[in-house]
Amino acid sequence: MSNAFVTLENLDKRYATHHAVKAINLDIQGGEFIALMGPSGCGKSTTLRLLAGLDQPTGGDIRIGGQSMRGIPAFQRDTPMVWQSLALFPFLSVVENVEFPLRMKKIGKQERRKRAMEWLDRLGLGSMAERGIAQLSGGQRQRVAIARSLVTQPSILLLDEPLSALDAHLRVRMQTELSRLHKELGITFVYVTHAQSEAFALADRIVLMNDGSIQQTGRPQDVYREPANAFVAEFMGMNNIISGKVSGHDEGKVRIDGPLGTFTVPTKTNSAKQDKASFVIAADRISLSSSPTGGTAAEGVTGSVIGIEFVGSTQTIFFDVKGKEFRVQKQQHEIDALDLTPGKELTLNWQPQHAWLLPEAA
C-alpha cells in the first residue's frame, strides 16, 4: 500500500531463547481496522507491544504518520492500549481513571474533568463517574478502559484481546460498540485476538501470523475462502483439505489424484504432471445426500457419520472418509431431514468451482 499511516518494515524481535517476530512487513492505512490473529505464541501480542513502544525491536523499523518510532518511548508515542486485563486503577474512581492519561500530559484539572466526562457520557457511563471500579460490571469496566484510551484523542488505538474476559453476550455487545466507535472516530484500530468471530465481525483486514511470521493478509472473506497455505486453511477451522498428485490439466482446471479419489479443481497456473497438490473445501459448501450419485454435484466422497456438534442454529457434522475426518456445516432443519445417526453413510458433494487450490501447491 502507498501512503500508509503505519508501516512495519522488516520488524524483528528476538529474546534470549525465542525469535518472536521475524522481519515482518505490513502497511496499515489511516482509519483501517486491522485484526492480528494467530495461535498462542505466534507473535501477534509482541507486534502490538512493539507498536506501543513497550518493547524495542532488535531489527527493522516502525513508522507512524511517516515518523520513525526508533528510540521513542511509549509515553511519547500517543499509541494507547486497551489491555486484556483492562489495567484500571482500583483506588481511583471511574472518572479519575479516565482522567489519568490527561494528568500525565499536564492537562489542567477543569479541562481534564470536562473531557473525561464527555467520553463517559458518550459511552453511557456518565451517571457512574464517581463509582469505584469494583462497583462496575465487566462490560462497564471495558467501556471505562476504552474511554481512558480515547480521552487523549489519539490517531491510533491498540487493543490486546480486550473482550476475552467477557461472557458471550457481552462480547457481542462490545463488538457492536467497538465497531460503532471505529466508524464514528475514523481512527486506526489495531486489534489482537485469537477469536475468528471477533476478527471477522470487526476488521477491514486480517493479518494472520504463525511462528513470528505473517502467513496471509487480506479481507476476512478472502482469507476464509482463499487461504494462502495449509496453515491458514487449518487455522480457519472449518476447511477440509484434500491432497494428492496432479494427473492432468484442462483449460483453467487441474485434476488431482489421491487416496480419496480423483477431483477437478480450478487453477490459474499449470502444475507439472505428478506435482503434489492440495485443495480446500469449506465445510459450509458441502451438500449431503443419501444417494450414491450425490445429485447434480460433480465432485464428492462417501463418508460415515462420526458425530454432531451442536453450536446453535448451525451444526457441525463429523464424517469418517477413508480414515480422514471431514467436517460439514448445516442448518438445523437440514440435519433433521437427514435423520443422522452414528455410522450412517452419506455422499458429501461440492461444486468444482467451490474448491480452492492452495497457492503453495499451485
C-alpha positions as CSV (number, residue, x, y, z in Angstrom):
1,M,0.0,0.0,0.0
2,S,1.1,3.6,-0.6
3,N,0.9,6.5,1.8
4,A,0.4,4.1,4.8
5,F,-0.2,5.6,8.2
6,V,1.6,2.8,10.0
7,T,4.4,0.9,8.4
8,L,6.2,-2.1,9.8
9,E,9.4,-2.6,7.8
10,N,11.4,-5.8,8.4
11,L,10.3,-5.6,12.0
12,D,12.2,-8.2,14.1
13,K,12.2,-9.1,17.8
14,R,14.5,-11.6,19.4
15,Y,14.6,-12.6,23.0
16,A,17.4,-14.7,24.6
17,T,15.9,-18.0,23.6
18,H,13.0,-17.0,21.3
19,H,12.6,-15.3,17.9
20,A,9.2,-13.8,18.5
21,V,8.8,-11.6,15.4
22,K,10.7,-12.5,12.2
23,A,11.3,-9.5,9.9
24,I,7.6,-8.8,9.1
25,N,6.4,-6.1,6.7
26,L,3.0,-4.5,6.9
27,D,1.3,-1.3,5.8
28,I,-1.8,0.0,7.6
29,Q,-3.9,2.8,6.2
30,G,-5.2,5.6,8.3
31,G,-8.6,4.7,9.6
32,E,-8.3,1.0,9.0
33,F,-9.4,-1.7,11.5
34,I,-6.7,-4.3,11.4
35,A,-7.0,-7.6,13.3
36,L,-3.8,-9.5,14.2
37,M,-4.8,-13.2,14.5
38,G,-3.0,-16.5,15.2
39,P,-2.4,-19.2,17.7
40,S,-0.8,-18.5,21.1
41,G,2.9,-17.6,20.8
42,C,2.6,-16.6,17.1
43,G,4.0,-13.1,17.7
44,K,0.8,-11.0,17.5
45,S,0.9,-9.5,21.0
46,T,4.6,-8.9,20.7
47,T,4.0,-7.0,17.5
48,L,1.4,-4.9,19.3
49,R,3.8,-4.2,22.2
50,L,6.4,-3.1,19.6
51,L,3.9,-0.7,18.1
52,A,3.1,0.7,21.6
53,G,6.8,1.1,22.4
54,L,6.6,-1.3,25.4
55,D,9.2,-3.4,23.8
56,Q,12.0,-2.3,21.4
57,P,12.7,-4.1,18.2
58,T,16.0,-5.9,17.5
59,G,15.8,-5.1,13.9
60,G,13.7,-3.1,11.3
61,D,11.6,-0.1,11.9
62,I,8.1,1.2,12.8
63,R,6.8,4.4,11.2
64,I,3.6,6.1,12.3
65,G,2.5,9.1,10.3
66,G,5.7,9.0,8.4
67,Q,7.9,9.3,11.6
68,S,10.2,6.6,12.7
69,M,9.5,5.3,16.2
70,R,13.0,4.1,16.7
71,G,14.1,5.1,20.3
72,I,10.8,6.9,21.0
73,P,9.4,5.6,24.4
74,A,5.8,4.5,24.9
75,F,4.7,7.7,26.7
76,Q,5.7,9.9,23.8
77,R,4.1,7.8,21.0
78,D,0.4,8.5,21.5
79,T,-0.5,4.9,21.0
80,P,-2.8,4.0,23.9
81,M,-3.6,0.4,24.5
82,V,-6.7,-1.4,25.9
83,W,-5.4,-4.4,27.8
84,Q,-6.9,-7.8,28.2
85,S,-6.8,-7.2,32.0
86,L,-8.0,-3.6,31.4
87,A,-5.4,-2.4,34.0
88,L,-7.8,0.0,35.7
89,F,-6.7,1.6,39.0
90,P,-8.9,0.2,41.8
91,F,-8.1,3.1,44.1
92,L,-9.4,5.7,41.7
93,S,-13.0,6.5,40.7
94,V,-14.3,5.9,37.2
95,V,-13.8,9.5,36.2
96,E,-10.4,9.6,37.8
97,N,-9.3,6.5,35.8
98,V,-10.4,8.2,32.6
99,E,-8.6,11.5,33.6
100,F,-5.4,9.7,34.3
101,P,-3.7,10.0,30.9
102,L,-4.6,13.7,30.8
103,R,-3.0,14.2,34.2
104,M,0.2,12.6,32.7
105,K,0.0,15.2,29.9
106,K,-0.2,18.0,32.5
107,I,-3.8,19.0,31.4
108,G,-5.5,21.3,33.9
109,K,-8.0,19.8,36.3
110,Q,-11.0,21.5,34.9
111,E,-10.2,20.7,31.3
112,R,-9.4,17.0,32.0
113,R,-12.6,16.6,34.0
114,K,-14.6,18.1,31.2
115,R,-13.0,15.8,28.6
116,A,-13.3,12.7,30.8
117,M,-17.0,13.3,31.4
118,E,-17.6,13.8,27.7
119,W,-16.2,10.4,27.0
120,L,-18.1,8.7,29.9
121,D,-21.3,10.3,28.6
122,R,-20.5,9.1,25.1
123,L,-20.1,5.5,26.3
124,G,-23.2,5.6,28.6
125,L,-21.3,5.8,31.9
126,G,-21.8,9.5,32.9
127,S,-24.0,8.5,35.8
128,M,-21.3,6.2,37.2
129,A,-18.4,8.7,37.1
130,E,-18.0,8.7,40.9
131,R,-18.2,5.0,41.4
132,G,-15.3,2.8,42.3
133,I,-14.1,0.3,39.7
134,A,-15.2,-2.6,41.9
135,Q,-18.8,-1.4,41.7
136,L,-18.9,-1.9,37.9
137,S,-19.8,-4.9,35.8
138,G,-17.3,-6.5,33.3
139,G,-18.8,-4.6,30.3
140,Q,-18.8,-1.3,32.2
141,R,-15.2,-1.7,33.1
142,Q,-14.4,-2.5,29.5
143,R,-16.0,0.8,28.5
144,V,-14.0,2.7,31.1
145,A,-10.8,1.3,29.7
146,I,-11.8,2.3,26.2
147,A,-12.8,5.8,27.4
148,R,-9.4,6.1,29.2
149,S,-7.6,5.2,25.9
150,L,-9.6,7.6,23.7
151,V,-9.7,10.6,26.0
152,T,-6.3,11.8,24.6
153,Q,-7.9,11.8,21.1
154,P,-5.2,9.5,19.6
155,S,-4.9,8.8,15.9
156,I,-4.4,5.0,16.6
157,L,-5.8,2.7,19.2
158,L,-4.2,-0.7,20.1
159,L,-6.3,-3.4,21.6
160,D,-4.9,-6.6,23.1
161,E,-7.7,-9.3,23.3
162,P,-9.9,-6.7,25.1
163,L,-13.1,-8.9,25.1
164,S,-11.6,-12.3,26.1
165,A,-12.6,-11.9,29.7
166,L,-16.3,-11.1,28.9
167,D,-19.1,-13.6,28.6
168,A,-20.5,-14.4,25.2
169,H,-23.4,-11.9,25.4
170,L,-21.2,-9.0,26.5
171,R,-18.6,-9.8,23.8
172,V,-21.3,-9.4,21.1
173,R,-22.5,-6.1,22.6
174,M,-18.9,-4.8,22.9
175,Q,-18.1,-5.8,19.3
176,T,-21.0,-3.6,18.3
177,E,-19.7,-0.8,20.4
178,L,-16.2,-1.0,19.1
179,S,-17.5,-1.1,15.5
180,R,-19.6,2.0,16.1
181,L,-16.7,3.9,17.7
182,H,-14.4,3.0,14.9
183,K,-16.8,4.3,12.3
184,E,-17.5,7.5,14.3
185,L,-13.9,8.3,15.1
186,G,-12.3,7.3,11.9
187,I,-9.0,6.5,13.7
188,T,-6.8,3.4,13.1
189,F,-7.6,0.3,15.3
190,V,-5.1,-2.5,15.6
191,Y,-6.7,-5.4,17.4
192,V,-5.1,-8.6,18.6
193,T,-7.4,-11.6,19.0
194,H,-7.3,-15.4,18.7
195,A,-11.1,-15.4,18.2
196,Q,-12.0,-15.7,14.5
197,S,-15.6,-14.5,15.1
198,E,-14.3,-11.2,16.6
199,A,-11.9,-10.6,13.8
200,F,-14.4,-11.3,11.1
201,A,-17.1,-9.1,12.7
202,L,-14.8,-6.1,13.2
203,A,-11.8,-6.0,10.9
204,D,-11.4,-4.4,7.5
205,R,-8.3,-6.7,7.1
206,I,-6.9,-9.7,8.9
207,V,-3.2,-10.3,9.4
208,L,-2.8,-14.0,10.2
209,M,0.5,-14.9,11.9
210,N,2.3,-18.1,12.9
211,D,5.7,-18.6,14.4
212,G,6.6,-14.9,14.2
213,S,5.8,-14.5,10.5
214,I,2.8,-13.2,8.6
215,Q,1.1,-16.0,6.7
216,Q,-1.6,-14.0,5.0
217,T,-3.1,-10.5,4.9
218,G,-6.5,-9.7,3.4
219,R,-10.2,-9.1,3.8
220,P,-11.9,-11.6,6.2
221,Q,-13.8,-13.2,3.4
222,D,-10.7,-13.6,1.2
223,V,-8.7,-15.2,4.0
224,Y,-11.5,-17.5,4.8
225,R,-12.4,-18.5,1.2
226,E,-8.9,-18.3,-0.4
227,P,-6.3,-19.4,2.2
228,A,-2.7,-18.8,1.2
229,N,-1.4,-22.1,2.6
230,A,-2.3,-25.2,4.6
231,F,-1.7,-23.4,7.9
232,V,-4.2,-20.7,7.1
233,A,-6.7,-23.2,5.8
234,E,-6.5,-25.3,9.0
235,F,-6.5,-22.3,11.3
236,M,-9.8,-21.1,9.8
237,G,-11.2,-24.2,11.4
238,M,-13.9,-25.4,9.1
239,N,-11.9,-26.2,6.0
240,N,-11.4,-29.7,4.6
241,I,-8.0,-30.3,2.9
242,I,-7.6,-33.0,0.3
243,S,-4.1,-33.8,-1.0
244,G,-2.8,-35.8,-4.0
245,K,-0.9,-35.5,-7.2
246,V,-1.6,-33.6,-10.3
247,S,-2.6,-36.1,-13.1
248,G,-3.6,-33.7,-15.8
249,H,-5.0,-30.3,-17.0
250,D,-8.0,-28.9,-18.8
251,E,-8.4,-25.3,-19.5
252,G,-8.4,-23.5,-16.2
253,K,-8.7,-26.8,-14.2
254,V,-6.4,-29.3,-12.8
255,R,-7.1,-33.0,-12.0
256,I,-5.8,-34.3,-8.7
257,D,-5.5,-38.0,-7.8
258,G,-5.2,-39.1,-4.2
259,P,-6.3,-41.6,-1.6
260,L,-9.9,-40.2,-1.6
261,G,-10.3,-40.2,-5.4
262,T,-9.9,-38.0,-8.5
263,F,-11.1,-34.4,-8.4
264,T,-11.2,-31.4,-10.7
265,V,-10.1,-28.1,-9.2
266,P,-10.0,-24.6,-10.7
267,T,-6.5,-23.2,-11.2
268,K,-4.8,-20.1,-12.6
269,T,-1.5,-21.9,-13.1
270,N,-0.2,-25.1,-14.8
271,S,1.4,-27.5,-12.4
272,A,3.7,-30.1,-13.8
273,K,2.3,-33.6,-14.0
274,Q,2.7,-35.6,-10.8
275,D,3.3,-32.5,-8.7
276,K,1.9,-32.8,-5.2
277,A,-1.1,-30.6,-4.7
278,S,-3.7,-29.8,-2.0
279,F,-7.1,-28.1,-2.3
280,V,-9.7,-26.9,0.2
281,I,-13.4,-27.4,0.5
282,A,-15.1,-25.3,3.2
283,A,-17.5,-27.1,5.5
284,D,-20.4,-24.9,4.6
285,R,-20.0,-25.6,0.8
286,I,-20.6,-29.4,1.1
287,S,-24.1,-30.8,0.4
288,L,-25.2,-34.2,1.8
289,S,-27.1,-36.9,0.0
290,S,-28.2,-40.4,0.7
291,S,-27.9,-41.1,-3.0
292,P,-24.5,-42.7,-4.1
293,T,-24.5,-40.4,-7.2
294,G,-25.0,-37.3,-5.0
295,G,-27.5,-35.5,-7.2
296,T,-26.2,-32.8,-9.5
297,A,-22.8,-32.1,-7.9
298,A,-19.8,-33.1,-9.9
299,E,-17.4,-33.9,-7.1
300,G,-17.9,-35.9,-4.0
301,V,-16.8,-38.6,-1.5
302,T,-18.6,-41.1,0.7
303,G,-18.3,-40.9,4.5
304,S,-19.9,-42.3,7.6
305,V,-21.2,-40.1,10.4
306,I,-18.9,-39.9,13.5
307,G,-20.8,-37.3,15.5
308,I,-22.6,-34.0,15.5
309,E,-21.6,-30.8,17.4
310,F,-24.4,-28.5,18.4
311,V,-23.4,-24.8,18.0
312,G,-26.9,-23.2,17.8
313,S,-28.8,-22.8,14.6
314,T,-25.8,-24.2,12.7
315,Q,-24.4,-27.7,13.5
316,T,-21.2,-29.4,12.5
317,I,-21.3,-33.0,11.4
318,F,-18.1,-35.0,11.5
319,F,-17.6,-37.8,8.9
320,D,-15.0,-40.5,8.5
321,V,-13.9,-40.6,4.9
322,K,-11.5,-43.5,4.4
323,G,-9.8,-42.7,7.7
324,K,-9.8,-38.9,7.2
325,E,-12.1,-36.6,9.2
326,F,-14.4,-34.3,7.2
327,R,-16.5,-31.5,8.7
328,V,-19.8,-30.3,7.2
329,Q,-21.9,-27.4,8.5
330,K,-25.6,-27.4,8.1
331,Q,-28.7,-25.7,9.4
332,Q,-30.8,-27.5,12.0
333,H,-33.7,-28.1,9.6
334,E,-31.3,-29.8,7.1
335,I,-30.0,-32.0,9.8
336,D,-33.5,-33.1,10.8
337,A,-34.3,-34.0,7.3
338,L,-31.4,-36.4,7.0
339,D,-32.1,-38.3,10.2
340,L,-28.5,-38.7,11.0
341,T,-27.2,-41.5,13.3
342,P,-23.6,-42.5,14.0
343,G,-22.3,-44.8,11.3
344,K,-24.8,-43.7,8.7
345,E,-23.2,-43.4,5.2
346,L,-23.8,-40.3,3.1
347,T,-22.4,-38.8,-0.1
348,L,-20.6,-35.5,0.5
349,N,-20.8,-33.3,-2.6
350,W,-19.5,-30.0,-3.8
351,Q,-19.4,-28.0,-6.9
352,P,-15.9,-27.9,-8.6
353,Q,-15.9,-24.1,-8.6
354,H,-16.1,-24.1,-4.8
355,A,-12.7,-26.0,-4.5
356,W,-9.7,-23.8,-3.8
357,L,-6.3,-25.0,-4.9
358,L,-3.8,-24.0,-2.2
359,P,-1.3,-21.5,-3.8
360,E,1.7,-23.1,-2.2
361,A,1.0,-26.2,-4.3
362,A,-0.3,-24.3,-7.4
